[in-house]
Amino acid sequence: MSRCPRARTERDAVERLRLYWQAETILATEAPVLPLTYHRWSALVKPVVTRFPISPMRRWFLKDVVVAQGG
């Protein structure tokens, strides 16, 4: 019997934790690895621009851009 269904019905707390720990160990050692990468992104902004918000998805919020007066 698989560890998780057994653990769900196990009444003994110590045995239940042991079964879940074994299931987690198996998952951590046998799970496929998916390397995640990210690309760097740069933006050139003139010094008169004091606020240029960019979301984590690289979306620009031009309505929130602040340009200093007299620049």
Biopython code that builds the backbone (N, CA, C, O; Angstrom):
import numpy as np
from Bio.PDB.StructureBuilder import StructureBuilder

atoms = [
    (1, "MET", "N", (0.842, -1.182, 0.000)),
    (1, "MET", "CA", (0.000, 0.000, 0.000)),
    (1, "MET", "C", (0.891, 1.252, 0.000)),
    (1, "MET", "O", (1.940, 1.280, 0.644)),
    (2, "SER", "N", (0.461, 2.267, -0.721)),
    (2, "SER", "CA", (1.210, 3.509, -0.786)),
    (2, "SER", "C", (1.245, 4.196, 0.581)),
    (2, "SER", "O", (0.383, 3.965, 1.429)),
    (3, "ARG", "N", (2.246, 5.036, 0.777)),
    (3, "ARG", "CA", (2.433, 5.654, 2.091)),
    (3, "ARG", "C", (1.379, 6.709, 2.416)),
    (3, "ARG", "O", (0.920, 6.784, 3.556)),
    (4, "CYS", "N", (0.990, 7.520, 1.446)),
    (4, "CYS", "CA", (0.038, 8.593, 1.738)),
    (4, "CYS", "C", (-1.356, 8.063, 2.099)),
    (4, "CYS", "O", (-1.919, 8.505, 3.100)),
    (5, "PRO", "N", (-1.935, 7.135, 1.327)),
    (5, "PRO", "CA", (-3.246, 6.604, 1.751)),
    (5, "PRO", "C", (-3.172, 5.893, 3.107)),
    (5, "PRO", "O", (-4.105, 5.965, 3.906)),
    (6, "ARG", "N", (-2.056, 5.209, 3.353)),
    (6, "ARG", "CA", (-1.889, 4.566, 4.667)),
    (6, "ARG", "C", (-1.812, 5.601, 5.767)),
    (6, "ARG", "O", (-2.406, 5.434, 6.832)),
    (7, "ALA", "N", (-1.083, 6.665, 5.510)),
    (7, "ALA", "CA", (-0.919, 7.712, 6.526)),
    (7, "ALA", "C", (-2.247, 8.409, 6.824)),
    (7, "ALA", "O", (-2.505, 8.793, 7.965)),
    (8, "ARG", "N", (-3.088, 8.571, 5.798)),
    (8, "ARG", "CA", (-4.377, 9.222, 6.002)),
    (8, "ARG", "C", (-5.273, 8.450, 6.967)),
    (8, "ARG", "O", (-6.065, 9.044, 7.699)),
    (9, "THR", "N", (-5.145, 7.122, 6.964)),
    (9, "THR", "CA", (-6.012, 6.300, 7.816)),
    (9, "THR", "C", (-5.331, 5.856, 9.097)),
    (9, "THR", "O", (-5.965, 5.241, 9.954)),
    (10, "GLU", "N", (-4.039, 6.161, 9.240)),
    (10, "GLU", "CA", (-3.281, 5.738, 10.428)),
    (10, "GLU", "C", (-3.723, 6.544, 11.642)),
    (10, "GLU", "O", (-3.794, 7.772, 11.591)),
    (11, "ARG", "N", (-4.019, 5.851, 12.727)),
    (11, "ARG", "CA", (-4.460, 6.523, 13.953)),
    (11, "ARG", "C", (-3.295, 6.938, 14.843)),
    (11, "ARG", "O", (-3.394, 7.916, 15.584)),
    (12, "ASP", "N", (-2.201, 6.202, 14.772)),
    (12, "ASP", "CA", (-1.024, 6.509, 15.593)),
    (12, "ASP", "C", (-0.299, 7.705, 14.972)),
    (12, "ASP", "O", (0.161, 7.629, 13.832)),
    (13, "ALA", "N", (-0.197, 8.797, 15.714)),
    (13, "ALA", "CA", (0.393, 10.028, 15.187)),
    (13, "ALA", "C", (1.858, 9.848, 14.804)),
    (13, "ALA", "O", (2.298, 10.392, 13.791)),
    (14, "VAL", "N", (2.616, 9.096, 15.593)),
    (14, "VAL", "CA", (4.046, 8.900, 15.300)),
    (14, "VAL", "C", (4.202, 8.105, 14.008)),
    (14, "VAL", "O", (5.034, 8.445, 13.167)),
    (15, "GLU", "N", (3.419, 7.062, 13.848)),
    (15, "GLU", "CA", (3.482, 6.246, 12.632)),
    (15, "GLU", "C", (3.017, 7.060, 11.420)),
    (15, "GLU", "O", (3.596, 6.947, 10.340)),
    (16, "ARG", "N", (1.977, 7.879, 11.596)),
    (16, "ARG", "CA", (1.476, 8.719, 10.513)),
    (16, "ARG", "C", (2.542, 9.709, 10.059)),
    (16, "ARG", "O", (2.732, 9.902, 8.858)),
    (17, "LEU", "N", (3.239, 10.337, 11.002)),
    (17, "LEU", "CA", (4.315, 11.265, 10.645)),
    (17, "LEU", "C", (5.463, 10.543, 9.950)),
    (17, "LEU", "O", (6.058, 11.072, 9.011)),
    (18, "ARG", "N", (5.772, 9.336, 10.412)),
    (18, "ARG", "CA", (6.837, 8.555, 9.778)),
    (18, "ARG", "C", (6.481, 8.229, 8.325)),
    (18, "ARG", "O", (7.337, 8.322, 7.445)),
    (19, "LEU", "N", (5.241, 7.855, 8.070)),
    (19, "LEU", "CA", (4.809, 7.536, 6.703)),
    (19, "LEU", "C", (4.847, 8.775, 5.803)),
    (19, "LEU", "O", (5.302, 8.704, 4.662)),
    (20, "TYR", "N", (4.368, 9.906, 6.323)),
    (20, "TYR", "CA", (4.434, 11.139, 5.529)),
    (20, "TYR", "C", (5.882, 11.554, 5.284)),
    (20, "TYR", "O", (6.212, 12.032, 4.198)),
    (21, "TRP", "N", (6.739, 11.380, 6.270)),
    (21, "TRP", "CA", (8.159, 11.721, 6.100)),
    (21, "TRP", "C", (8.775, 10.840, 5.015)),
    (21, "TRP", "O", (9.546, 11.327, 4.187)),
    (22, "GLN", "N", (8.444, 9.557, 5.012)),
    (22, "GLN", "CA", (8.960, 8.656, 3.972)),
    (22, "GLN", "C", (8.459, 9.083, 2.590)),
    (22, "GLN", "O", (9.224, 9.077, 1.626)),
    (23, "ALA", "N", (7.186, 9.450, 2.492)),
    (23, "ALA", "CA", (6.632, 9.891, 1.213)),
    (23, "ALA", "C", (7.330, 11.164, 0.731)),
    (23, "ALA", "O", (7.644, 11.283, -0.453)),
    (24, "GLU", "N", (7.575, 12.106, 1.625)),
    (24, "GLU", "CA", (8.278, 13.333, 1.256)),
    (24, "GLU", "C", (9.706, 13.045, 0.802)),
    (24, "GLU", "O", (10.195, 13.656, -0.148)),
    (25, "THR", "N", (10.371, 12.115, 1.480)),
    (25, "THR", "CA", (11.737, 11.748, 1.110)),
    (25, "THR", "C", (11.769, 11.140, -0.286)),
    (25, "THR", "O", (12.629, 11.481, -1.098)),
    (26, "ILE", "N", (10.833, 10.241, -0.561)),
    (26, "ILE", "CA", (10.759, 9.630, -1.894)),
    (26, "ILE", "C", (10.493, 10.695, -2.946)),
    (26, "ILE", "O", (11.133, 10.701, -3.998)),
    (27, "LEU", "N", (9.561, 11.591, -2.675)),
    (27, "LEU", "CA", (9.247, 12.657, -3.628)),
    (27, "LEU", "C", (10.458, 13.548, -3.891)),
    (27, "LEU", "O", (10.728, 13.910, -5.036)),
    (28, "ALA", "N", (11.179, 13.899, -2.842)),
    (28, "ALA", "CA", (12.339, 14.784, -3.002)),
    (28, "ALA", "C", (13.472, 14.122, -3.772)),
    (28, "ALA", "O", (14.196, 14.803, -4.499)),
    (29, "THR", "N", (13.643, 12.816, -3.630)),
    (29, "THR", "CA", (14.754, 12.149, -4.299)),
    (29, "THR", "C", (14.406, 11.671, -5.703)),
    (29, "THR", "O", (15.292, 11.550, -6.549)),
    (30, "GLU", "N", (13.133, 11.397, -5.964)),
    (30, "GLU", "CA", (12.759, 10.840, -7.260)),
    (30, "GLU", "C", (12.020, 11.813, -8.168)),
    (30, "GLU", "O", (11.746, 11.495, -9.325)),
    (31, "ALA", "N", (11.705, 12.965, -7.666)),
    (31, "ALA", "CA", (10.965, 13.931, -8.484)),
    (31, "ALA", "C", (11.866, 14.480, -9.588)),
    (31, "ALA", "O", (13.053, 14.711, -9.360)),
    (32, "PRO", "N", (11.307, 14.689, -10.784)),
    (32, "PRO", "CA", (12.115, 15.288, -11.842)),
    (32, "PRO", "C", (12.449, 16.735, -11.495)),
    (32, "PRO", "O", (11.698, 17.407, -10.788)),
    (33, "VAL", "N", (13.567, 17.195, -11.994)),
    (33, "VAL", "CA", (14.013, 18.559, -11.715)),
    (33, "VAL", "C", (13.732, 19.419, -12.939)),
    (33, "VAL", "O", (14.046, 19.033, -14.065)),
    (34, "LEU", "N", (13.151, 20.563, -12.715)),
    (34, "LEU", "CA", (12.878, 21.509, -13.785)),
    (34, "LEU", "C", (13.663, 22.781, -13.491)),
    (34, "LEU", "O", (13.247, 23.586, -12.658)),
    (35, "PRO", "N", (14.799, 22.969, -14.170)),
    (35, "PRO", "CA", (15.585, 24.179, -13.907)),
    (35, "PRO", "C", (14.826, 25.409, -14.401)),
    (35, "PRO", "O", (14.334, 25.441, -15.529)),
    (36, "LEU", "N", (14.743, 26.394, -13.558)),
    (36, "LEU", "CA", (14.088, 27.641, -13.924)),
    (36, "LEU", "C", (15.151, 28.691, -14.201)),
    (36, "LEU", "O", (16.110, 28.830, -13.442)),
    (37, "THR", "N", (14.979, 29.418, -15.279)),
    (37, "THR", "CA", (15.941, 30.460, -15.637)),
    (37, "THR", "C", (15.200, 31.784, -15.780)),
    (37, "THR", "O", (13.979, 31.819, -15.932)),
    (38, "TYR", "N", (15.934, 32.829, -15.730)),
    (38, "TYR", "CA", (15.365, 34.141, -15.964)),
    (38, "TYR", "C", (16.368, 34.964, -16.753)),
    (38, "TYR", "O", (17.574, 34.721, -16.719)),
    (39, "HIS", "N", (15.837, 35.933, -17.456)),
    (39, "HIS", "CA", (16.677, 36.795, -18.276)),
    (39, "HIS", "C", (16.779, 38.158, -17.609)),
    (39, "HIS", "O", (15.838, 38.627, -16.967)),
    (40, "ARG", "N", (17.920, 38.774, -17.770)),
    (40, "ARG", "CA", (18.096, 40.116, -17.235)),
    (40, "ARG", "C", (17.434, 41.095, -18.184)),
    (40, "ARG", "O", (17.355, 40.860, -19.390)),
    (41, "TRP", "N", (16.965, 42.183, -17.628)),
    (41, "TRP", "CA", (16.302, 43.202, -18.410)),
    (41, "TRP", "C", (16.755, 44.549, -17.899)),
    (41, "TRP", "O", (16.773, 44.787, -16.691)),
    (42, "SER", "N", (17.118, 45.423, -18.802)),
    (42, "SER", "CA", (17.603, 46.746, -18.417)),
    (42, "SER", "C", (16.784, 47.815, -19.132)),
    (42, "SER", "O", (16.236, 47.584, -20.209)),
    (43, "ALA", "N", (16.714, 48.979, -18.514)),
    (43, "ALA", "CA", (16.026, 50.117, -19.121)),
    (43, "ALA", "C", (16.851, 51.368, -18.863)),
    (43, "ALA", "O", (17.319, 51.597, -17.748)),
    (44, "LEU", "N", (17.021, 52.163, -19.891)),
    (44, "LEU", "CA", (17.704, 53.448, -19.745)),
    (44, "LEU", "C", (16.643, 54.511, -19.507)),
    (44, "LEU", "O", (15.723, 54.673, -20.308)),
    (45, "VAL", "N", (16.777, 55.231, -18.408)),
    (45, "VAL", "CA", (15.806, 56.255, -18.042)),
    (45, "VAL", "C", (16.573, 57.548, -17.771)),
    (45, "VAL", "O", (17.579, 57.549, -17.062)),
    (46, "LYS", "N", (16.091, 58.629, -18.339)),
    (46, "LYS", "CA", (16.756, 59.927, -18.141)),
    (46, "LYS", "C", (16.707, 60.329, -16.670)),
    (46, "LYS", "O", (15.781, 59.946, -15.956)),
    (47, "PRO", "N", (17.698, 61.098, -16.211)),
    (47, "PRO", "CA", (17.747, 61.504, -14.800)),
    (47, "PRO", "C", (16.540, 62.318, -14.337)),
    (47, "PRO", "O", (16.246, 62.334, -13.142)),
    (48, "VAL", "N", (15.823, 63.001, -15.253)),
    (48, "VAL", "CA", (14.661, 63.786, -14.844)),
    (48, "VAL", "C", (13.475, 62.897, -14.474)),
    (48, "VAL", "O", (12.519, 63.374, -13.862)),
    (49, "VAL", "N", (13.521, 61.629, -14.829)),
    (49, "VAL", "CA", (12.450, 60.701, -14.473)),
    (49, "VAL", "C", (12.733, 60.192, -13.063)),
    (49, "VAL", "O", (13.722, 59.499, -12.823)),
    (50, "THR", "N", (11.849, 60.548, -12.141)),
    (50, "THR", "CA", (12.085, 60.178, -10.743)),
    (50, "THR", "C", (11.333, 58.909, -10.339)),
    (50, "THR", "O", (11.632, 58.311, -9.305)),
    (51, "ARG", "N", (10.375, 58.505, -11.141)),
    (51, "ARG", "CA", (9.636, 57.282, -10.838)),
    (51, "ARG", "C", (9.264, 56.610, -12.155)),
    (51, "ARG", "O", (8.616, 57.221, -13.005)),
    (52, "PHE", "N", (9.671, 55.360, -12.325)),
    (52, "PHE", "CA", (9.387, 54.589, -13.539)),
    (52, "PHE", "C", (9.064, 53.156, -13.120)),
    (52, "PHE", "O", (9.925, 52.280, -13.205)),
    (53, "PRO", "N", (7.823, 52.905, -12.666)),
    (53, "PRO", "CA", (7.479, 51.580, -12.144)),
    (53, "PRO", "C", (7.369, 50.532, -13.245)),
    (53, "PRO", "O", (6.798, 50.779, -14.307)),
    (54, "ILE", "N", (7.923, 49.366, -12.968)),
    (54, "ILE", "CA", (7.848, 48.218, -13.877)),
    (54, "ILE", "C", (7.422, 47.014, -13.044)),
    (54, "ILE", "O", (7.970, 46.770, -11.969)),
    (55, "SER", "N", (6.448, 46.269, -13.542)),
    (55, "SER", "CA", (5.969, 45.096, -12.813)),
    (55, "SER", "C", (6.959, 43.948, -12.969)),
    (55, "SER", "O", (7.831, 44.012, -13.835)),
    (56, "PRO", "N", (6.848, 42.894, -12.149)),
    (56, "PRO", "CA", (7.713, 41.724, -12.308)),
    (56, "PRO", "C", (7.572, 41.060, -13.672)),
    (56, "PRO", "O", (8.478, 40.353, -14.114)),
    (57, "MET", "N", (6.450, 41.281, -14.339)),
    (57, "MET", "CA", (6.240, 40.721, -15.674)),
    (57, "MET", "C", (6.718, 41.676, -16.764)),
    (57, "MET", "O", (6.392, 41.494, -17.937)),
    (58, "ARG", "N", (7.488, 42.690, -16.383)),
    (58, "ARG", "CA", (8.060, 43.699, -17.273)),
    (58, "ARG", "C", (7.003, 44.528, -17.989)),
    (58, "ARG", "O", (7.167, 44.886, -19.156)),
    (59, "ARG", "N", (5.940, 44.824, -17.297)),
    (59, "ARG", "CA", (4.920, 45.704, -17.865)),
    (59, "ARG", "C", (5.186, 47.109, -17.339)),
    (59, "ARG", "O", (5.469, 47.303, -16.156)),
    (60, "TRP", "N", (5.092, 48.066, -18.222)),
    (60, "TRP", "CA", (5.328, 49.445, -17.842)),
    (60, "TRP", "C", (4.010, 50.089, -17.450)),
    (60, "TRP", "O", (2.980, 49.850, -18.081)),
    (61, "PHE", "N", (4.047, 50.901, -16.411)),
    (61, "PHE", "CA", (2.880, 51.644, -15.983)),
    (61, "PHE", "C", (3.151, 53.123, -16.247)),
    (61, "PHE", "O", (3.521, 53.873, -15.344)),
    (62, "LEU", "N", (2.960, 53.522, -17.494)),
    (62, "LEU", "CA", (3.321, 54.881, -17.906)),
    (62, "LEU", "C", (2.483, 55.938, -17.211)),
    (62, "LEU", "O", (2.929, 57.077, -17.070)),
    (63, "LYS", "N", (1.271, 55.586, -16.772)),
    (63, "LYS", "CA", (0.444, 56.559, -16.066)),
    (63, "LYS", "C", (1.049, 56.923, -14.714)),
    (63, "LYS", "O", (0.697, 57.956, -14.146)),
    (64, "ASP", "N", (1.946, 56.101, -14.189)),
    (64, "ASP", "CA", (2.553, 56.343, -12.882)),
    (64, "ASP", "C", (3.961, 56.926, -12.972)),
    (64, "ASP", "O", (4.611, 57.117, -11.944)),
    (65, "VAL", "N", (4.440, 57.212, -14.176)),
    (65, "VAL", "CA", (5.777, 57.789, -14.353)),
    (65, "VAL", "C", (5.768, 59.223, -13.838)),
    (65, "VAL", "O", (4.824, 59.975, -14.076)),
    (66, "VAL", "N", (6.836, 59.591, -13.127)),
    (66, "VAL", "CA", (6.963, 60.944, -12.597)),
    (66, "VAL", "C", (8.203, 61.578, -13.211)),
    (66, "VAL", "O", (9.296, 61.014, -13.156)),
    (67, "VAL", "N", (8.018, 62.769, -13.802)),
    (67, "VAL", "CA", (9.123, 63.520, -14.406)),
    (67, "VAL", "C", (9.317, 64.781, -13.582)),
    (67, "VAL", "O", (8.359, 65.501, -13.300)),
    (68, "ALA", "N", (10.570, 65.047, -13.193)),
    (68, "ALA", "CA", (10.870, 66.229, -12.369)),
    (68, "ALA", "C", (10.665, 67.497, -13.180)),
    (68, "ALA", "O", (10.920, 67.521, -14.385)),
    (69, "GLN", "N", (10.202, 68.555, -12.514)),
    (69, "GLN", "CA", (9.986, 69.847, -13.148)),
    (69, "GLN", "C", (11.315, 70.540, -13.435)),
    (69, "GLN", "O", (12.265, 70.393, -12.666)),
    (70, "GLY", "N", (11.393, 71.274, -14.501)),
    (70, "GLY", "CA", (12.568, 72.078, -14.815)),
    (70, "GLY", "C", (13.738, 71.261, -15.346)),
    (70, "GLY", "O", (14.859, 71.765, -15.414)),
    (71, "GLY", "N", (13.500, 70.025, -15.718)),
    (71, "GLY", "CA", (14.573, 69.171, -16.211)),
    (71, "GLY", "C", (14.733, 69.313, -17.650)),
    (71, "GLY", "O", (15.596, 68.665, -18.242)),
]
sb = StructureBuilder()
sb.init_structure("model")
sb.init_model(0)
sb.init_chain("A")
sb.init_seg("    ")
for serial, (resi, resn, name, xyz) in enumerate(atoms, 1):
    if name == "N":
        sb.init_residue(resn, " ", resi, " ")
    sb.init_atom(name, np.array(xyz, "f"), 0.0, 1.0, " ", f" {name:<3s}", serial, name[0])
structure = sb.get_structure()
